[in-house]
Amino acid sequence: MPPLIVAIQGELGSNSELAAREYFNGRAVDILPCQSFDDLFAAVEDRRAGAAMAPVENSLAGSIHEVWDLFLEHHLPVAGEIRLRVIHCLIGLPGASLADVRRVRSHPQALAQCSDYLAAMADVQVEAVYDTAGAVQIIKAEGRREEAAIAPAQAAADHGMQILARDLSAADNFTRFLVLGEGVAGGGSPRTSVILEMEHTAAALPAALASFTGRGIEILKVETRKRVGQPWAYGVYLEFAGPADGAAAQALQEISGFVTNVRLVGTYPSGIAAEPRLHTR
């Protein structure tokens, strides 16, 4: 069997790559780096990749809205999920010290997850770039001791860089990925993700939730998000235990009467929490 091509947003050495290798552990995979989340979804849609790792939520920084928005535009199968522990490292040039650092680069999510640590650093500027491992590539290419990146230890090992500090998050840090396209057999109990579009959320949301809880369906996630530029319009990320048939199908049919749109993202086996491993290239 040829290796499965798995698309990730970012470069080799990123948390997305580590999540892919944990989820597909035991299967040969080739990683396809993508510059943006749009490219990630397109890679599966265009069949350049058989699967993709879509990060949807972080335990510290919250939902990744750009990815949820793409579920409205692309109708791709969701095969599974994985929650990866994220261990952020401050990475610099060989021979650099923590005292040398005057600018830190990383992906916006990583910067948000390490905000307390960064706030405690004196006279340090912060710059967002497209990827954690990509930030390591940038500072290696520029070769300045005052530059550092926040990325996994894998990125430091891949590029021969030095880890200046480890585990920068203030609390347990996990990122949850949905696996698009092809998945692996097995997994936990089924879980369903839905995006609702509604107006006047204060009135509609309790009624929508009651449609599920009144049928004994456990709600696993509910989050509202204002649709900027659309008067009184809100998106709602809703996840519940079980498949989308039977009682859940009845609930979805019922709420369609008082929301403007129901987008069924998918039903998939719930995943495990995984620890990242350091891989030898």
VMD Tcl script that draws the C-alpha trace (Angstrom):
set ca {
  {0.00 0.00 0.00}
  {1.49 3.38 -0.99}
  {1.86 6.05 1.70}
  {-1.22 8.14 2.41}
  {-0.70 11.80 1.56}
  {-1.83 13.91 4.53}
  {-2.18 17.68 4.16}
  {-1.29 19.99 7.03}
  {-1.31 23.75 7.44}
  {2.30 24.72 8.00}
  {5.64 23.01 7.66}
  {7.25 19.77 8.74}
  {7.93 19.98 12.45}
  {4.67 21.76 13.24}
  {2.05 20.50 15.67}
  {-0.16 19.61 12.71}
  {2.48 17.19 11.45}
  {2.87 15.69 14.94}
  {-0.91 15.25 15.16}
  {-0.97 13.51 11.78}
  {1.75 11.07 12.81}
  {-0.02 10.23 16.08}
  {-3.41 9.77 14.43}
  {-2.04 7.63 11.58}
  {0.47 5.85 13.84}
  {1.46 2.55 12.22}
  {0.57 3.65 8.69}
  {3.00 5.09 6.17}
  {2.17 8.72 5.43}
  {3.69 11.49 3.32}
  {3.06 15.01 4.65}
  {1.89 17.72 2.26}
  {2.60 21.18 3.78}
  {0.05 23.88 2.94}
  {0.51 27.62 3.33}
  {-3.06 28.32 4.47}
  {-6.19 26.60 5.72}
  {-7.81 27.31 2.35}
  {-5.01 25.32 0.70}
  {-5.51 22.53 3.24}
  {-9.18 22.04 2.36}
  {-8.45 22.41 -1.36}
  {-5.78 19.70 -1.19}
  {-8.38 17.11 -0.20}
  {-11.04 18.51 -2.49}
  {-8.65 18.41 -5.47}
  {-7.40 14.93 -4.46}
  {-3.82 16.07 -4.02}
  {-4.13 14.58 -0.53}
  {-6.14 11.68 0.80}
  {-6.53 13.23 4.24}
  {-5.94 16.49 6.10}
  {-5.55 17.63 9.69}
  {-7.91 20.55 10.44}
  {-7.34 22.18 13.86}
  {-10.69 23.33 15.20}
  {-10.14 24.15 18.87}
  {-7.44 24.81 21.45}
  {-7.92 24.32 25.18}
  {-6.38 27.75 25.94}
  {-7.03 29.97 22.92}
  {-10.46 28.62 21.92}
  {-12.02 27.80 18.57}
  {-10.13 28.41 15.32}
  {-12.84 30.33 13.51}
  {-11.13 30.34 10.12}
  {-11.36 26.55 9.99}
  {-15.01 26.47 11.10}
  {-15.83 29.02 8.38}
  {-14.26 26.74 5.77}
  {-16.65 23.96 6.77}
  {-19.43 26.19 5.46}
  {-17.70 26.45 2.07}
  {-16.38 22.90 1.66}
  {-18.34 19.69 2.14}
  {-15.60 17.20 2.96}
  {-16.05 13.97 4.95}
  {-14.82 14.02 8.55}
  {-13.23 10.68 9.44}
  {-12.09 11.19 13.02}
  {-10.43 13.44 15.56}
  {-7.38 13.63 17.82}
  {-6.44 15.90 20.71}
  {-2.70 16.59 20.71}
  {-0.85 17.92 23.71}
  {0.95 21.07 22.56}
  {4.36 21.70 24.12}
  {5.62 25.06 22.94}
  {9.36 25.76 23.00}
  {11.24 29.02 22.58}
  {13.80 28.24 19.87}
  {16.84 30.27 18.86}
  {20.14 29.99 17.02}
  {22.82 27.65 18.37}
  {24.78 29.53 21.02}
  {22.02 32.09 21.66}
  {20.68 32.71 25.15}
  {17.32 33.78 26.52}
  {18.82 37.19 27.36}
  {19.62 37.77 23.66}
  {15.99 37.55 22.50}
  {14.35 40.78 21.33}
  {11.76 39.43 18.88}
  {9.65 36.29 18.92}
  {7.86 34.92 15.87}
  {5.22 32.23 15.58}
  {1.75 31.34 14.38}
  {-0.98 33.59 15.90}
  {-2.47 30.62 17.79}
  {0.88 29.77 19.38}
  {1.43 33.40 20.36}
  {-2.01 33.51 21.99}
  {-1.39 30.27 23.86}
  {1.92 31.65 25.23}
  {0.69 35.18 25.93}
  {1.46 35.09 29.67}
  {5.02 33.94 29.06}
  {5.57 36.56 26.36}
  {4.12 39.34 28.52}
  {6.71 38.54 31.19}
  {9.61 38.95 28.74}
  {11.13 42.43 28.92}
  {11.67 44.50 25.75}
  {10.56 41.75 23.39}
  {8.51 42.32 20.23}
  {6.08 39.70 18.95}
  {5.43 38.98 15.26}
  {2.83 36.64 13.82}
  {3.81 34.43 10.87}
  {2.04 31.65 9.00}
  {3.40 28.68 10.98}
  {5.34 27.60 14.07}
  {7.91 25.46 12.28}
  {7.97 28.02 9.48}
  {9.04 30.62 12.06}
  {12.04 28.43 12.92}
  {12.99 28.29 9.24}
  {12.79 32.09 9.05}
  {15.02 32.79 12.04}
  {17.54 30.19 10.88}
  {17.71 31.83 7.45}
  {18.10 35.32 8.92}
  {20.75 34.19 11.41}
  {20.25 36.80 14.15}
  {20.77 35.87 17.81}
  {18.09 38.30 18.95}
  {15.43 36.40 16.98}
  {13.51 33.42 18.40}
  {10.52 31.32 17.43}
  {7.82 29.45 19.32}
  {7.45 25.95 17.91}
  {7.56 22.26 18.89}
  {10.87 20.63 19.83}
  {10.59 18.70 16.55}
  {11.23 21.92 14.60}
  {14.38 22.63 16.61}
  {15.66 19.10 15.95}
  {14.83 19.30 12.24}
  {16.77 22.53 11.72}
  {19.64 22.12 14.19}
  {18.42 24.97 16.39}
  {18.64 25.48 20.16}
  {15.78 25.26 22.65}
  {15.98 28.26 25.00}
  {12.87 27.44 27.09}
  {10.31 24.63 27.15}
  {6.58 24.30 27.80}
  {5.68 27.99 27.63}
  {1.91 27.59 28.13}
  {0.43 28.54 31.48}
  {-1.78 25.42 31.71}
  {-2.54 22.11 29.98}
  {-2.51 22.88 26.29}
  {-4.28 20.63 23.80}
  {-5.31 21.26 20.21}
  {-8.18 19.27 18.77}
  {-7.95 18.28 15.12}
  {-10.66 16.92 12.84}
  {-9.37 14.49 10.22}
  {-10.73 15.24 6.76}
  {-10.96 12.63 4.04}
  {-9.59 9.20 4.87}
  {-9.25 8.07 8.50}
  {-8.32 4.99 10.46}
  {-10.51 2.17 11.69}
  {-11.80 2.15 15.23}
  {-12.06 5.07 17.60}
  {-14.45 5.95 20.38}
  {-18.16 6.63 20.48}
  {-19.65 8.72 17.67}
  {-19.71 12.52 17.88}
  {-21.46 14.95 15.54}
  {-20.50 18.52 14.65}
  {-23.01 21.03 13.28}
  {-22.89 24.74 12.43}
  {-26.12 26.68 12.87}
  {-26.80 30.10 11.41}
  {-29.38 32.13 13.29}
  {-30.67 35.59 14.14}
  {-31.60 36.92 17.58}
  {-29.56 34.20 19.26}
  {-30.87 34.87 22.76}
  {-34.30 33.56 21.76}
  {-33.37 30.89 19.22}
  {-30.44 29.20 20.96}
  {-32.27 27.90 24.07}
  {-34.98 26.49 21.83}
  {-32.39 24.79 19.62}
  {-30.63 23.22 22.59}
  {-33.94 22.06 24.06}
  {-34.65 20.17 20.84}
  {-31.64 17.98 21.64}
  {-31.71 17.77 25.44}
  {-35.43 17.06 25.38}
  {-34.64 13.93 23.40}
  {-31.90 12.83 25.79}
  {-29.04 13.88 23.50}
  {-25.90 15.07 25.30}
  {-24.53 18.43 24.15}
  {-20.71 18.37 24.01}
  {-19.97 21.87 22.72}
  {-21.93 25.05 22.07}
  {-20.34 28.35 21.10}
  {-21.80 31.43 19.45}
  {-19.91 33.73 17.11}
  {-21.08 37.06 15.72}
  {-21.17 37.21 11.92}
  {-19.38 40.53 11.43}
  {-21.07 42.78 8.87}
  {-24.37 40.84 8.99}
  {-26.99 42.55 11.22}
  {-28.05 40.35 14.16}
  {-26.58 37.25 12.51}
  {-24.72 34.63 14.54}
  {-23.03 31.32 13.87}
  {-23.26 28.56 16.46}
  {-20.82 25.66 16.73}
  {-22.83 22.76 18.13}
  {-21.56 19.27 18.90}
  {-23.45 16.40 20.43}
  {-22.87 12.79 21.39}
  {-24.03 10.15 18.93}
  {-24.82 10.02 15.20}
  {-27.02 12.41 13.26}
  {-29.82 9.91 12.69}
  {-32.79 8.83 14.82}
  {-33.60 11.30 17.59}
  {-30.83 13.65 16.45}
  {-32.29 13.79 12.94}
  {-35.65 14.72 14.47}
  {-33.99 17.48 16.49}
  {-32.16 18.84 13.43}
  {-35.42 18.85 11.49}
  {-37.18 20.67 14.33}
  {-34.59 23.43 14.69}
  {-34.56 24.08 10.95}
  {-37.80 25.97 11.57}
  {-36.17 28.68 13.67}
  {-32.60 28.93 12.33}
  {-31.54 30.28 8.95}
  {-29.23 27.38 8.07}
  {-28.09 24.01 9.40}
  {-24.72 22.73 8.19}
  {-23.97 19.16 9.20}
  {-20.16 19.03 9.35}
  {-20.05 15.32 10.05}
  {-20.29 12.36 12.42}
  {-17.03 10.66 13.37}
  {-15.49 8.50 16.11}
  {-14.32 10.49 19.11}
  {-10.54 10.51 19.40}
  {-7.85 10.09 21.98}
  {-5.57 12.58 23.73}
  {-2.05 12.01 22.41}
  {1.43 13.05 23.50}
  {3.74 14.29 20.72}
  {6.83 12.20 19.98}
  {10.15 13.35 18.59}
  {10.70 11.81 15.15}
  {14.03 10.99 13.52}
  {14.16 12.12 9.90}
}
mol new
graphics top color blue
foreach p $ca { graphics top sphere $p radius 0.5 }
foreach p [lrange $ca 0 end-1] q [lrange $ca 1 end] { graphics top cylinder $p $q radius 0.2 }
display resetview
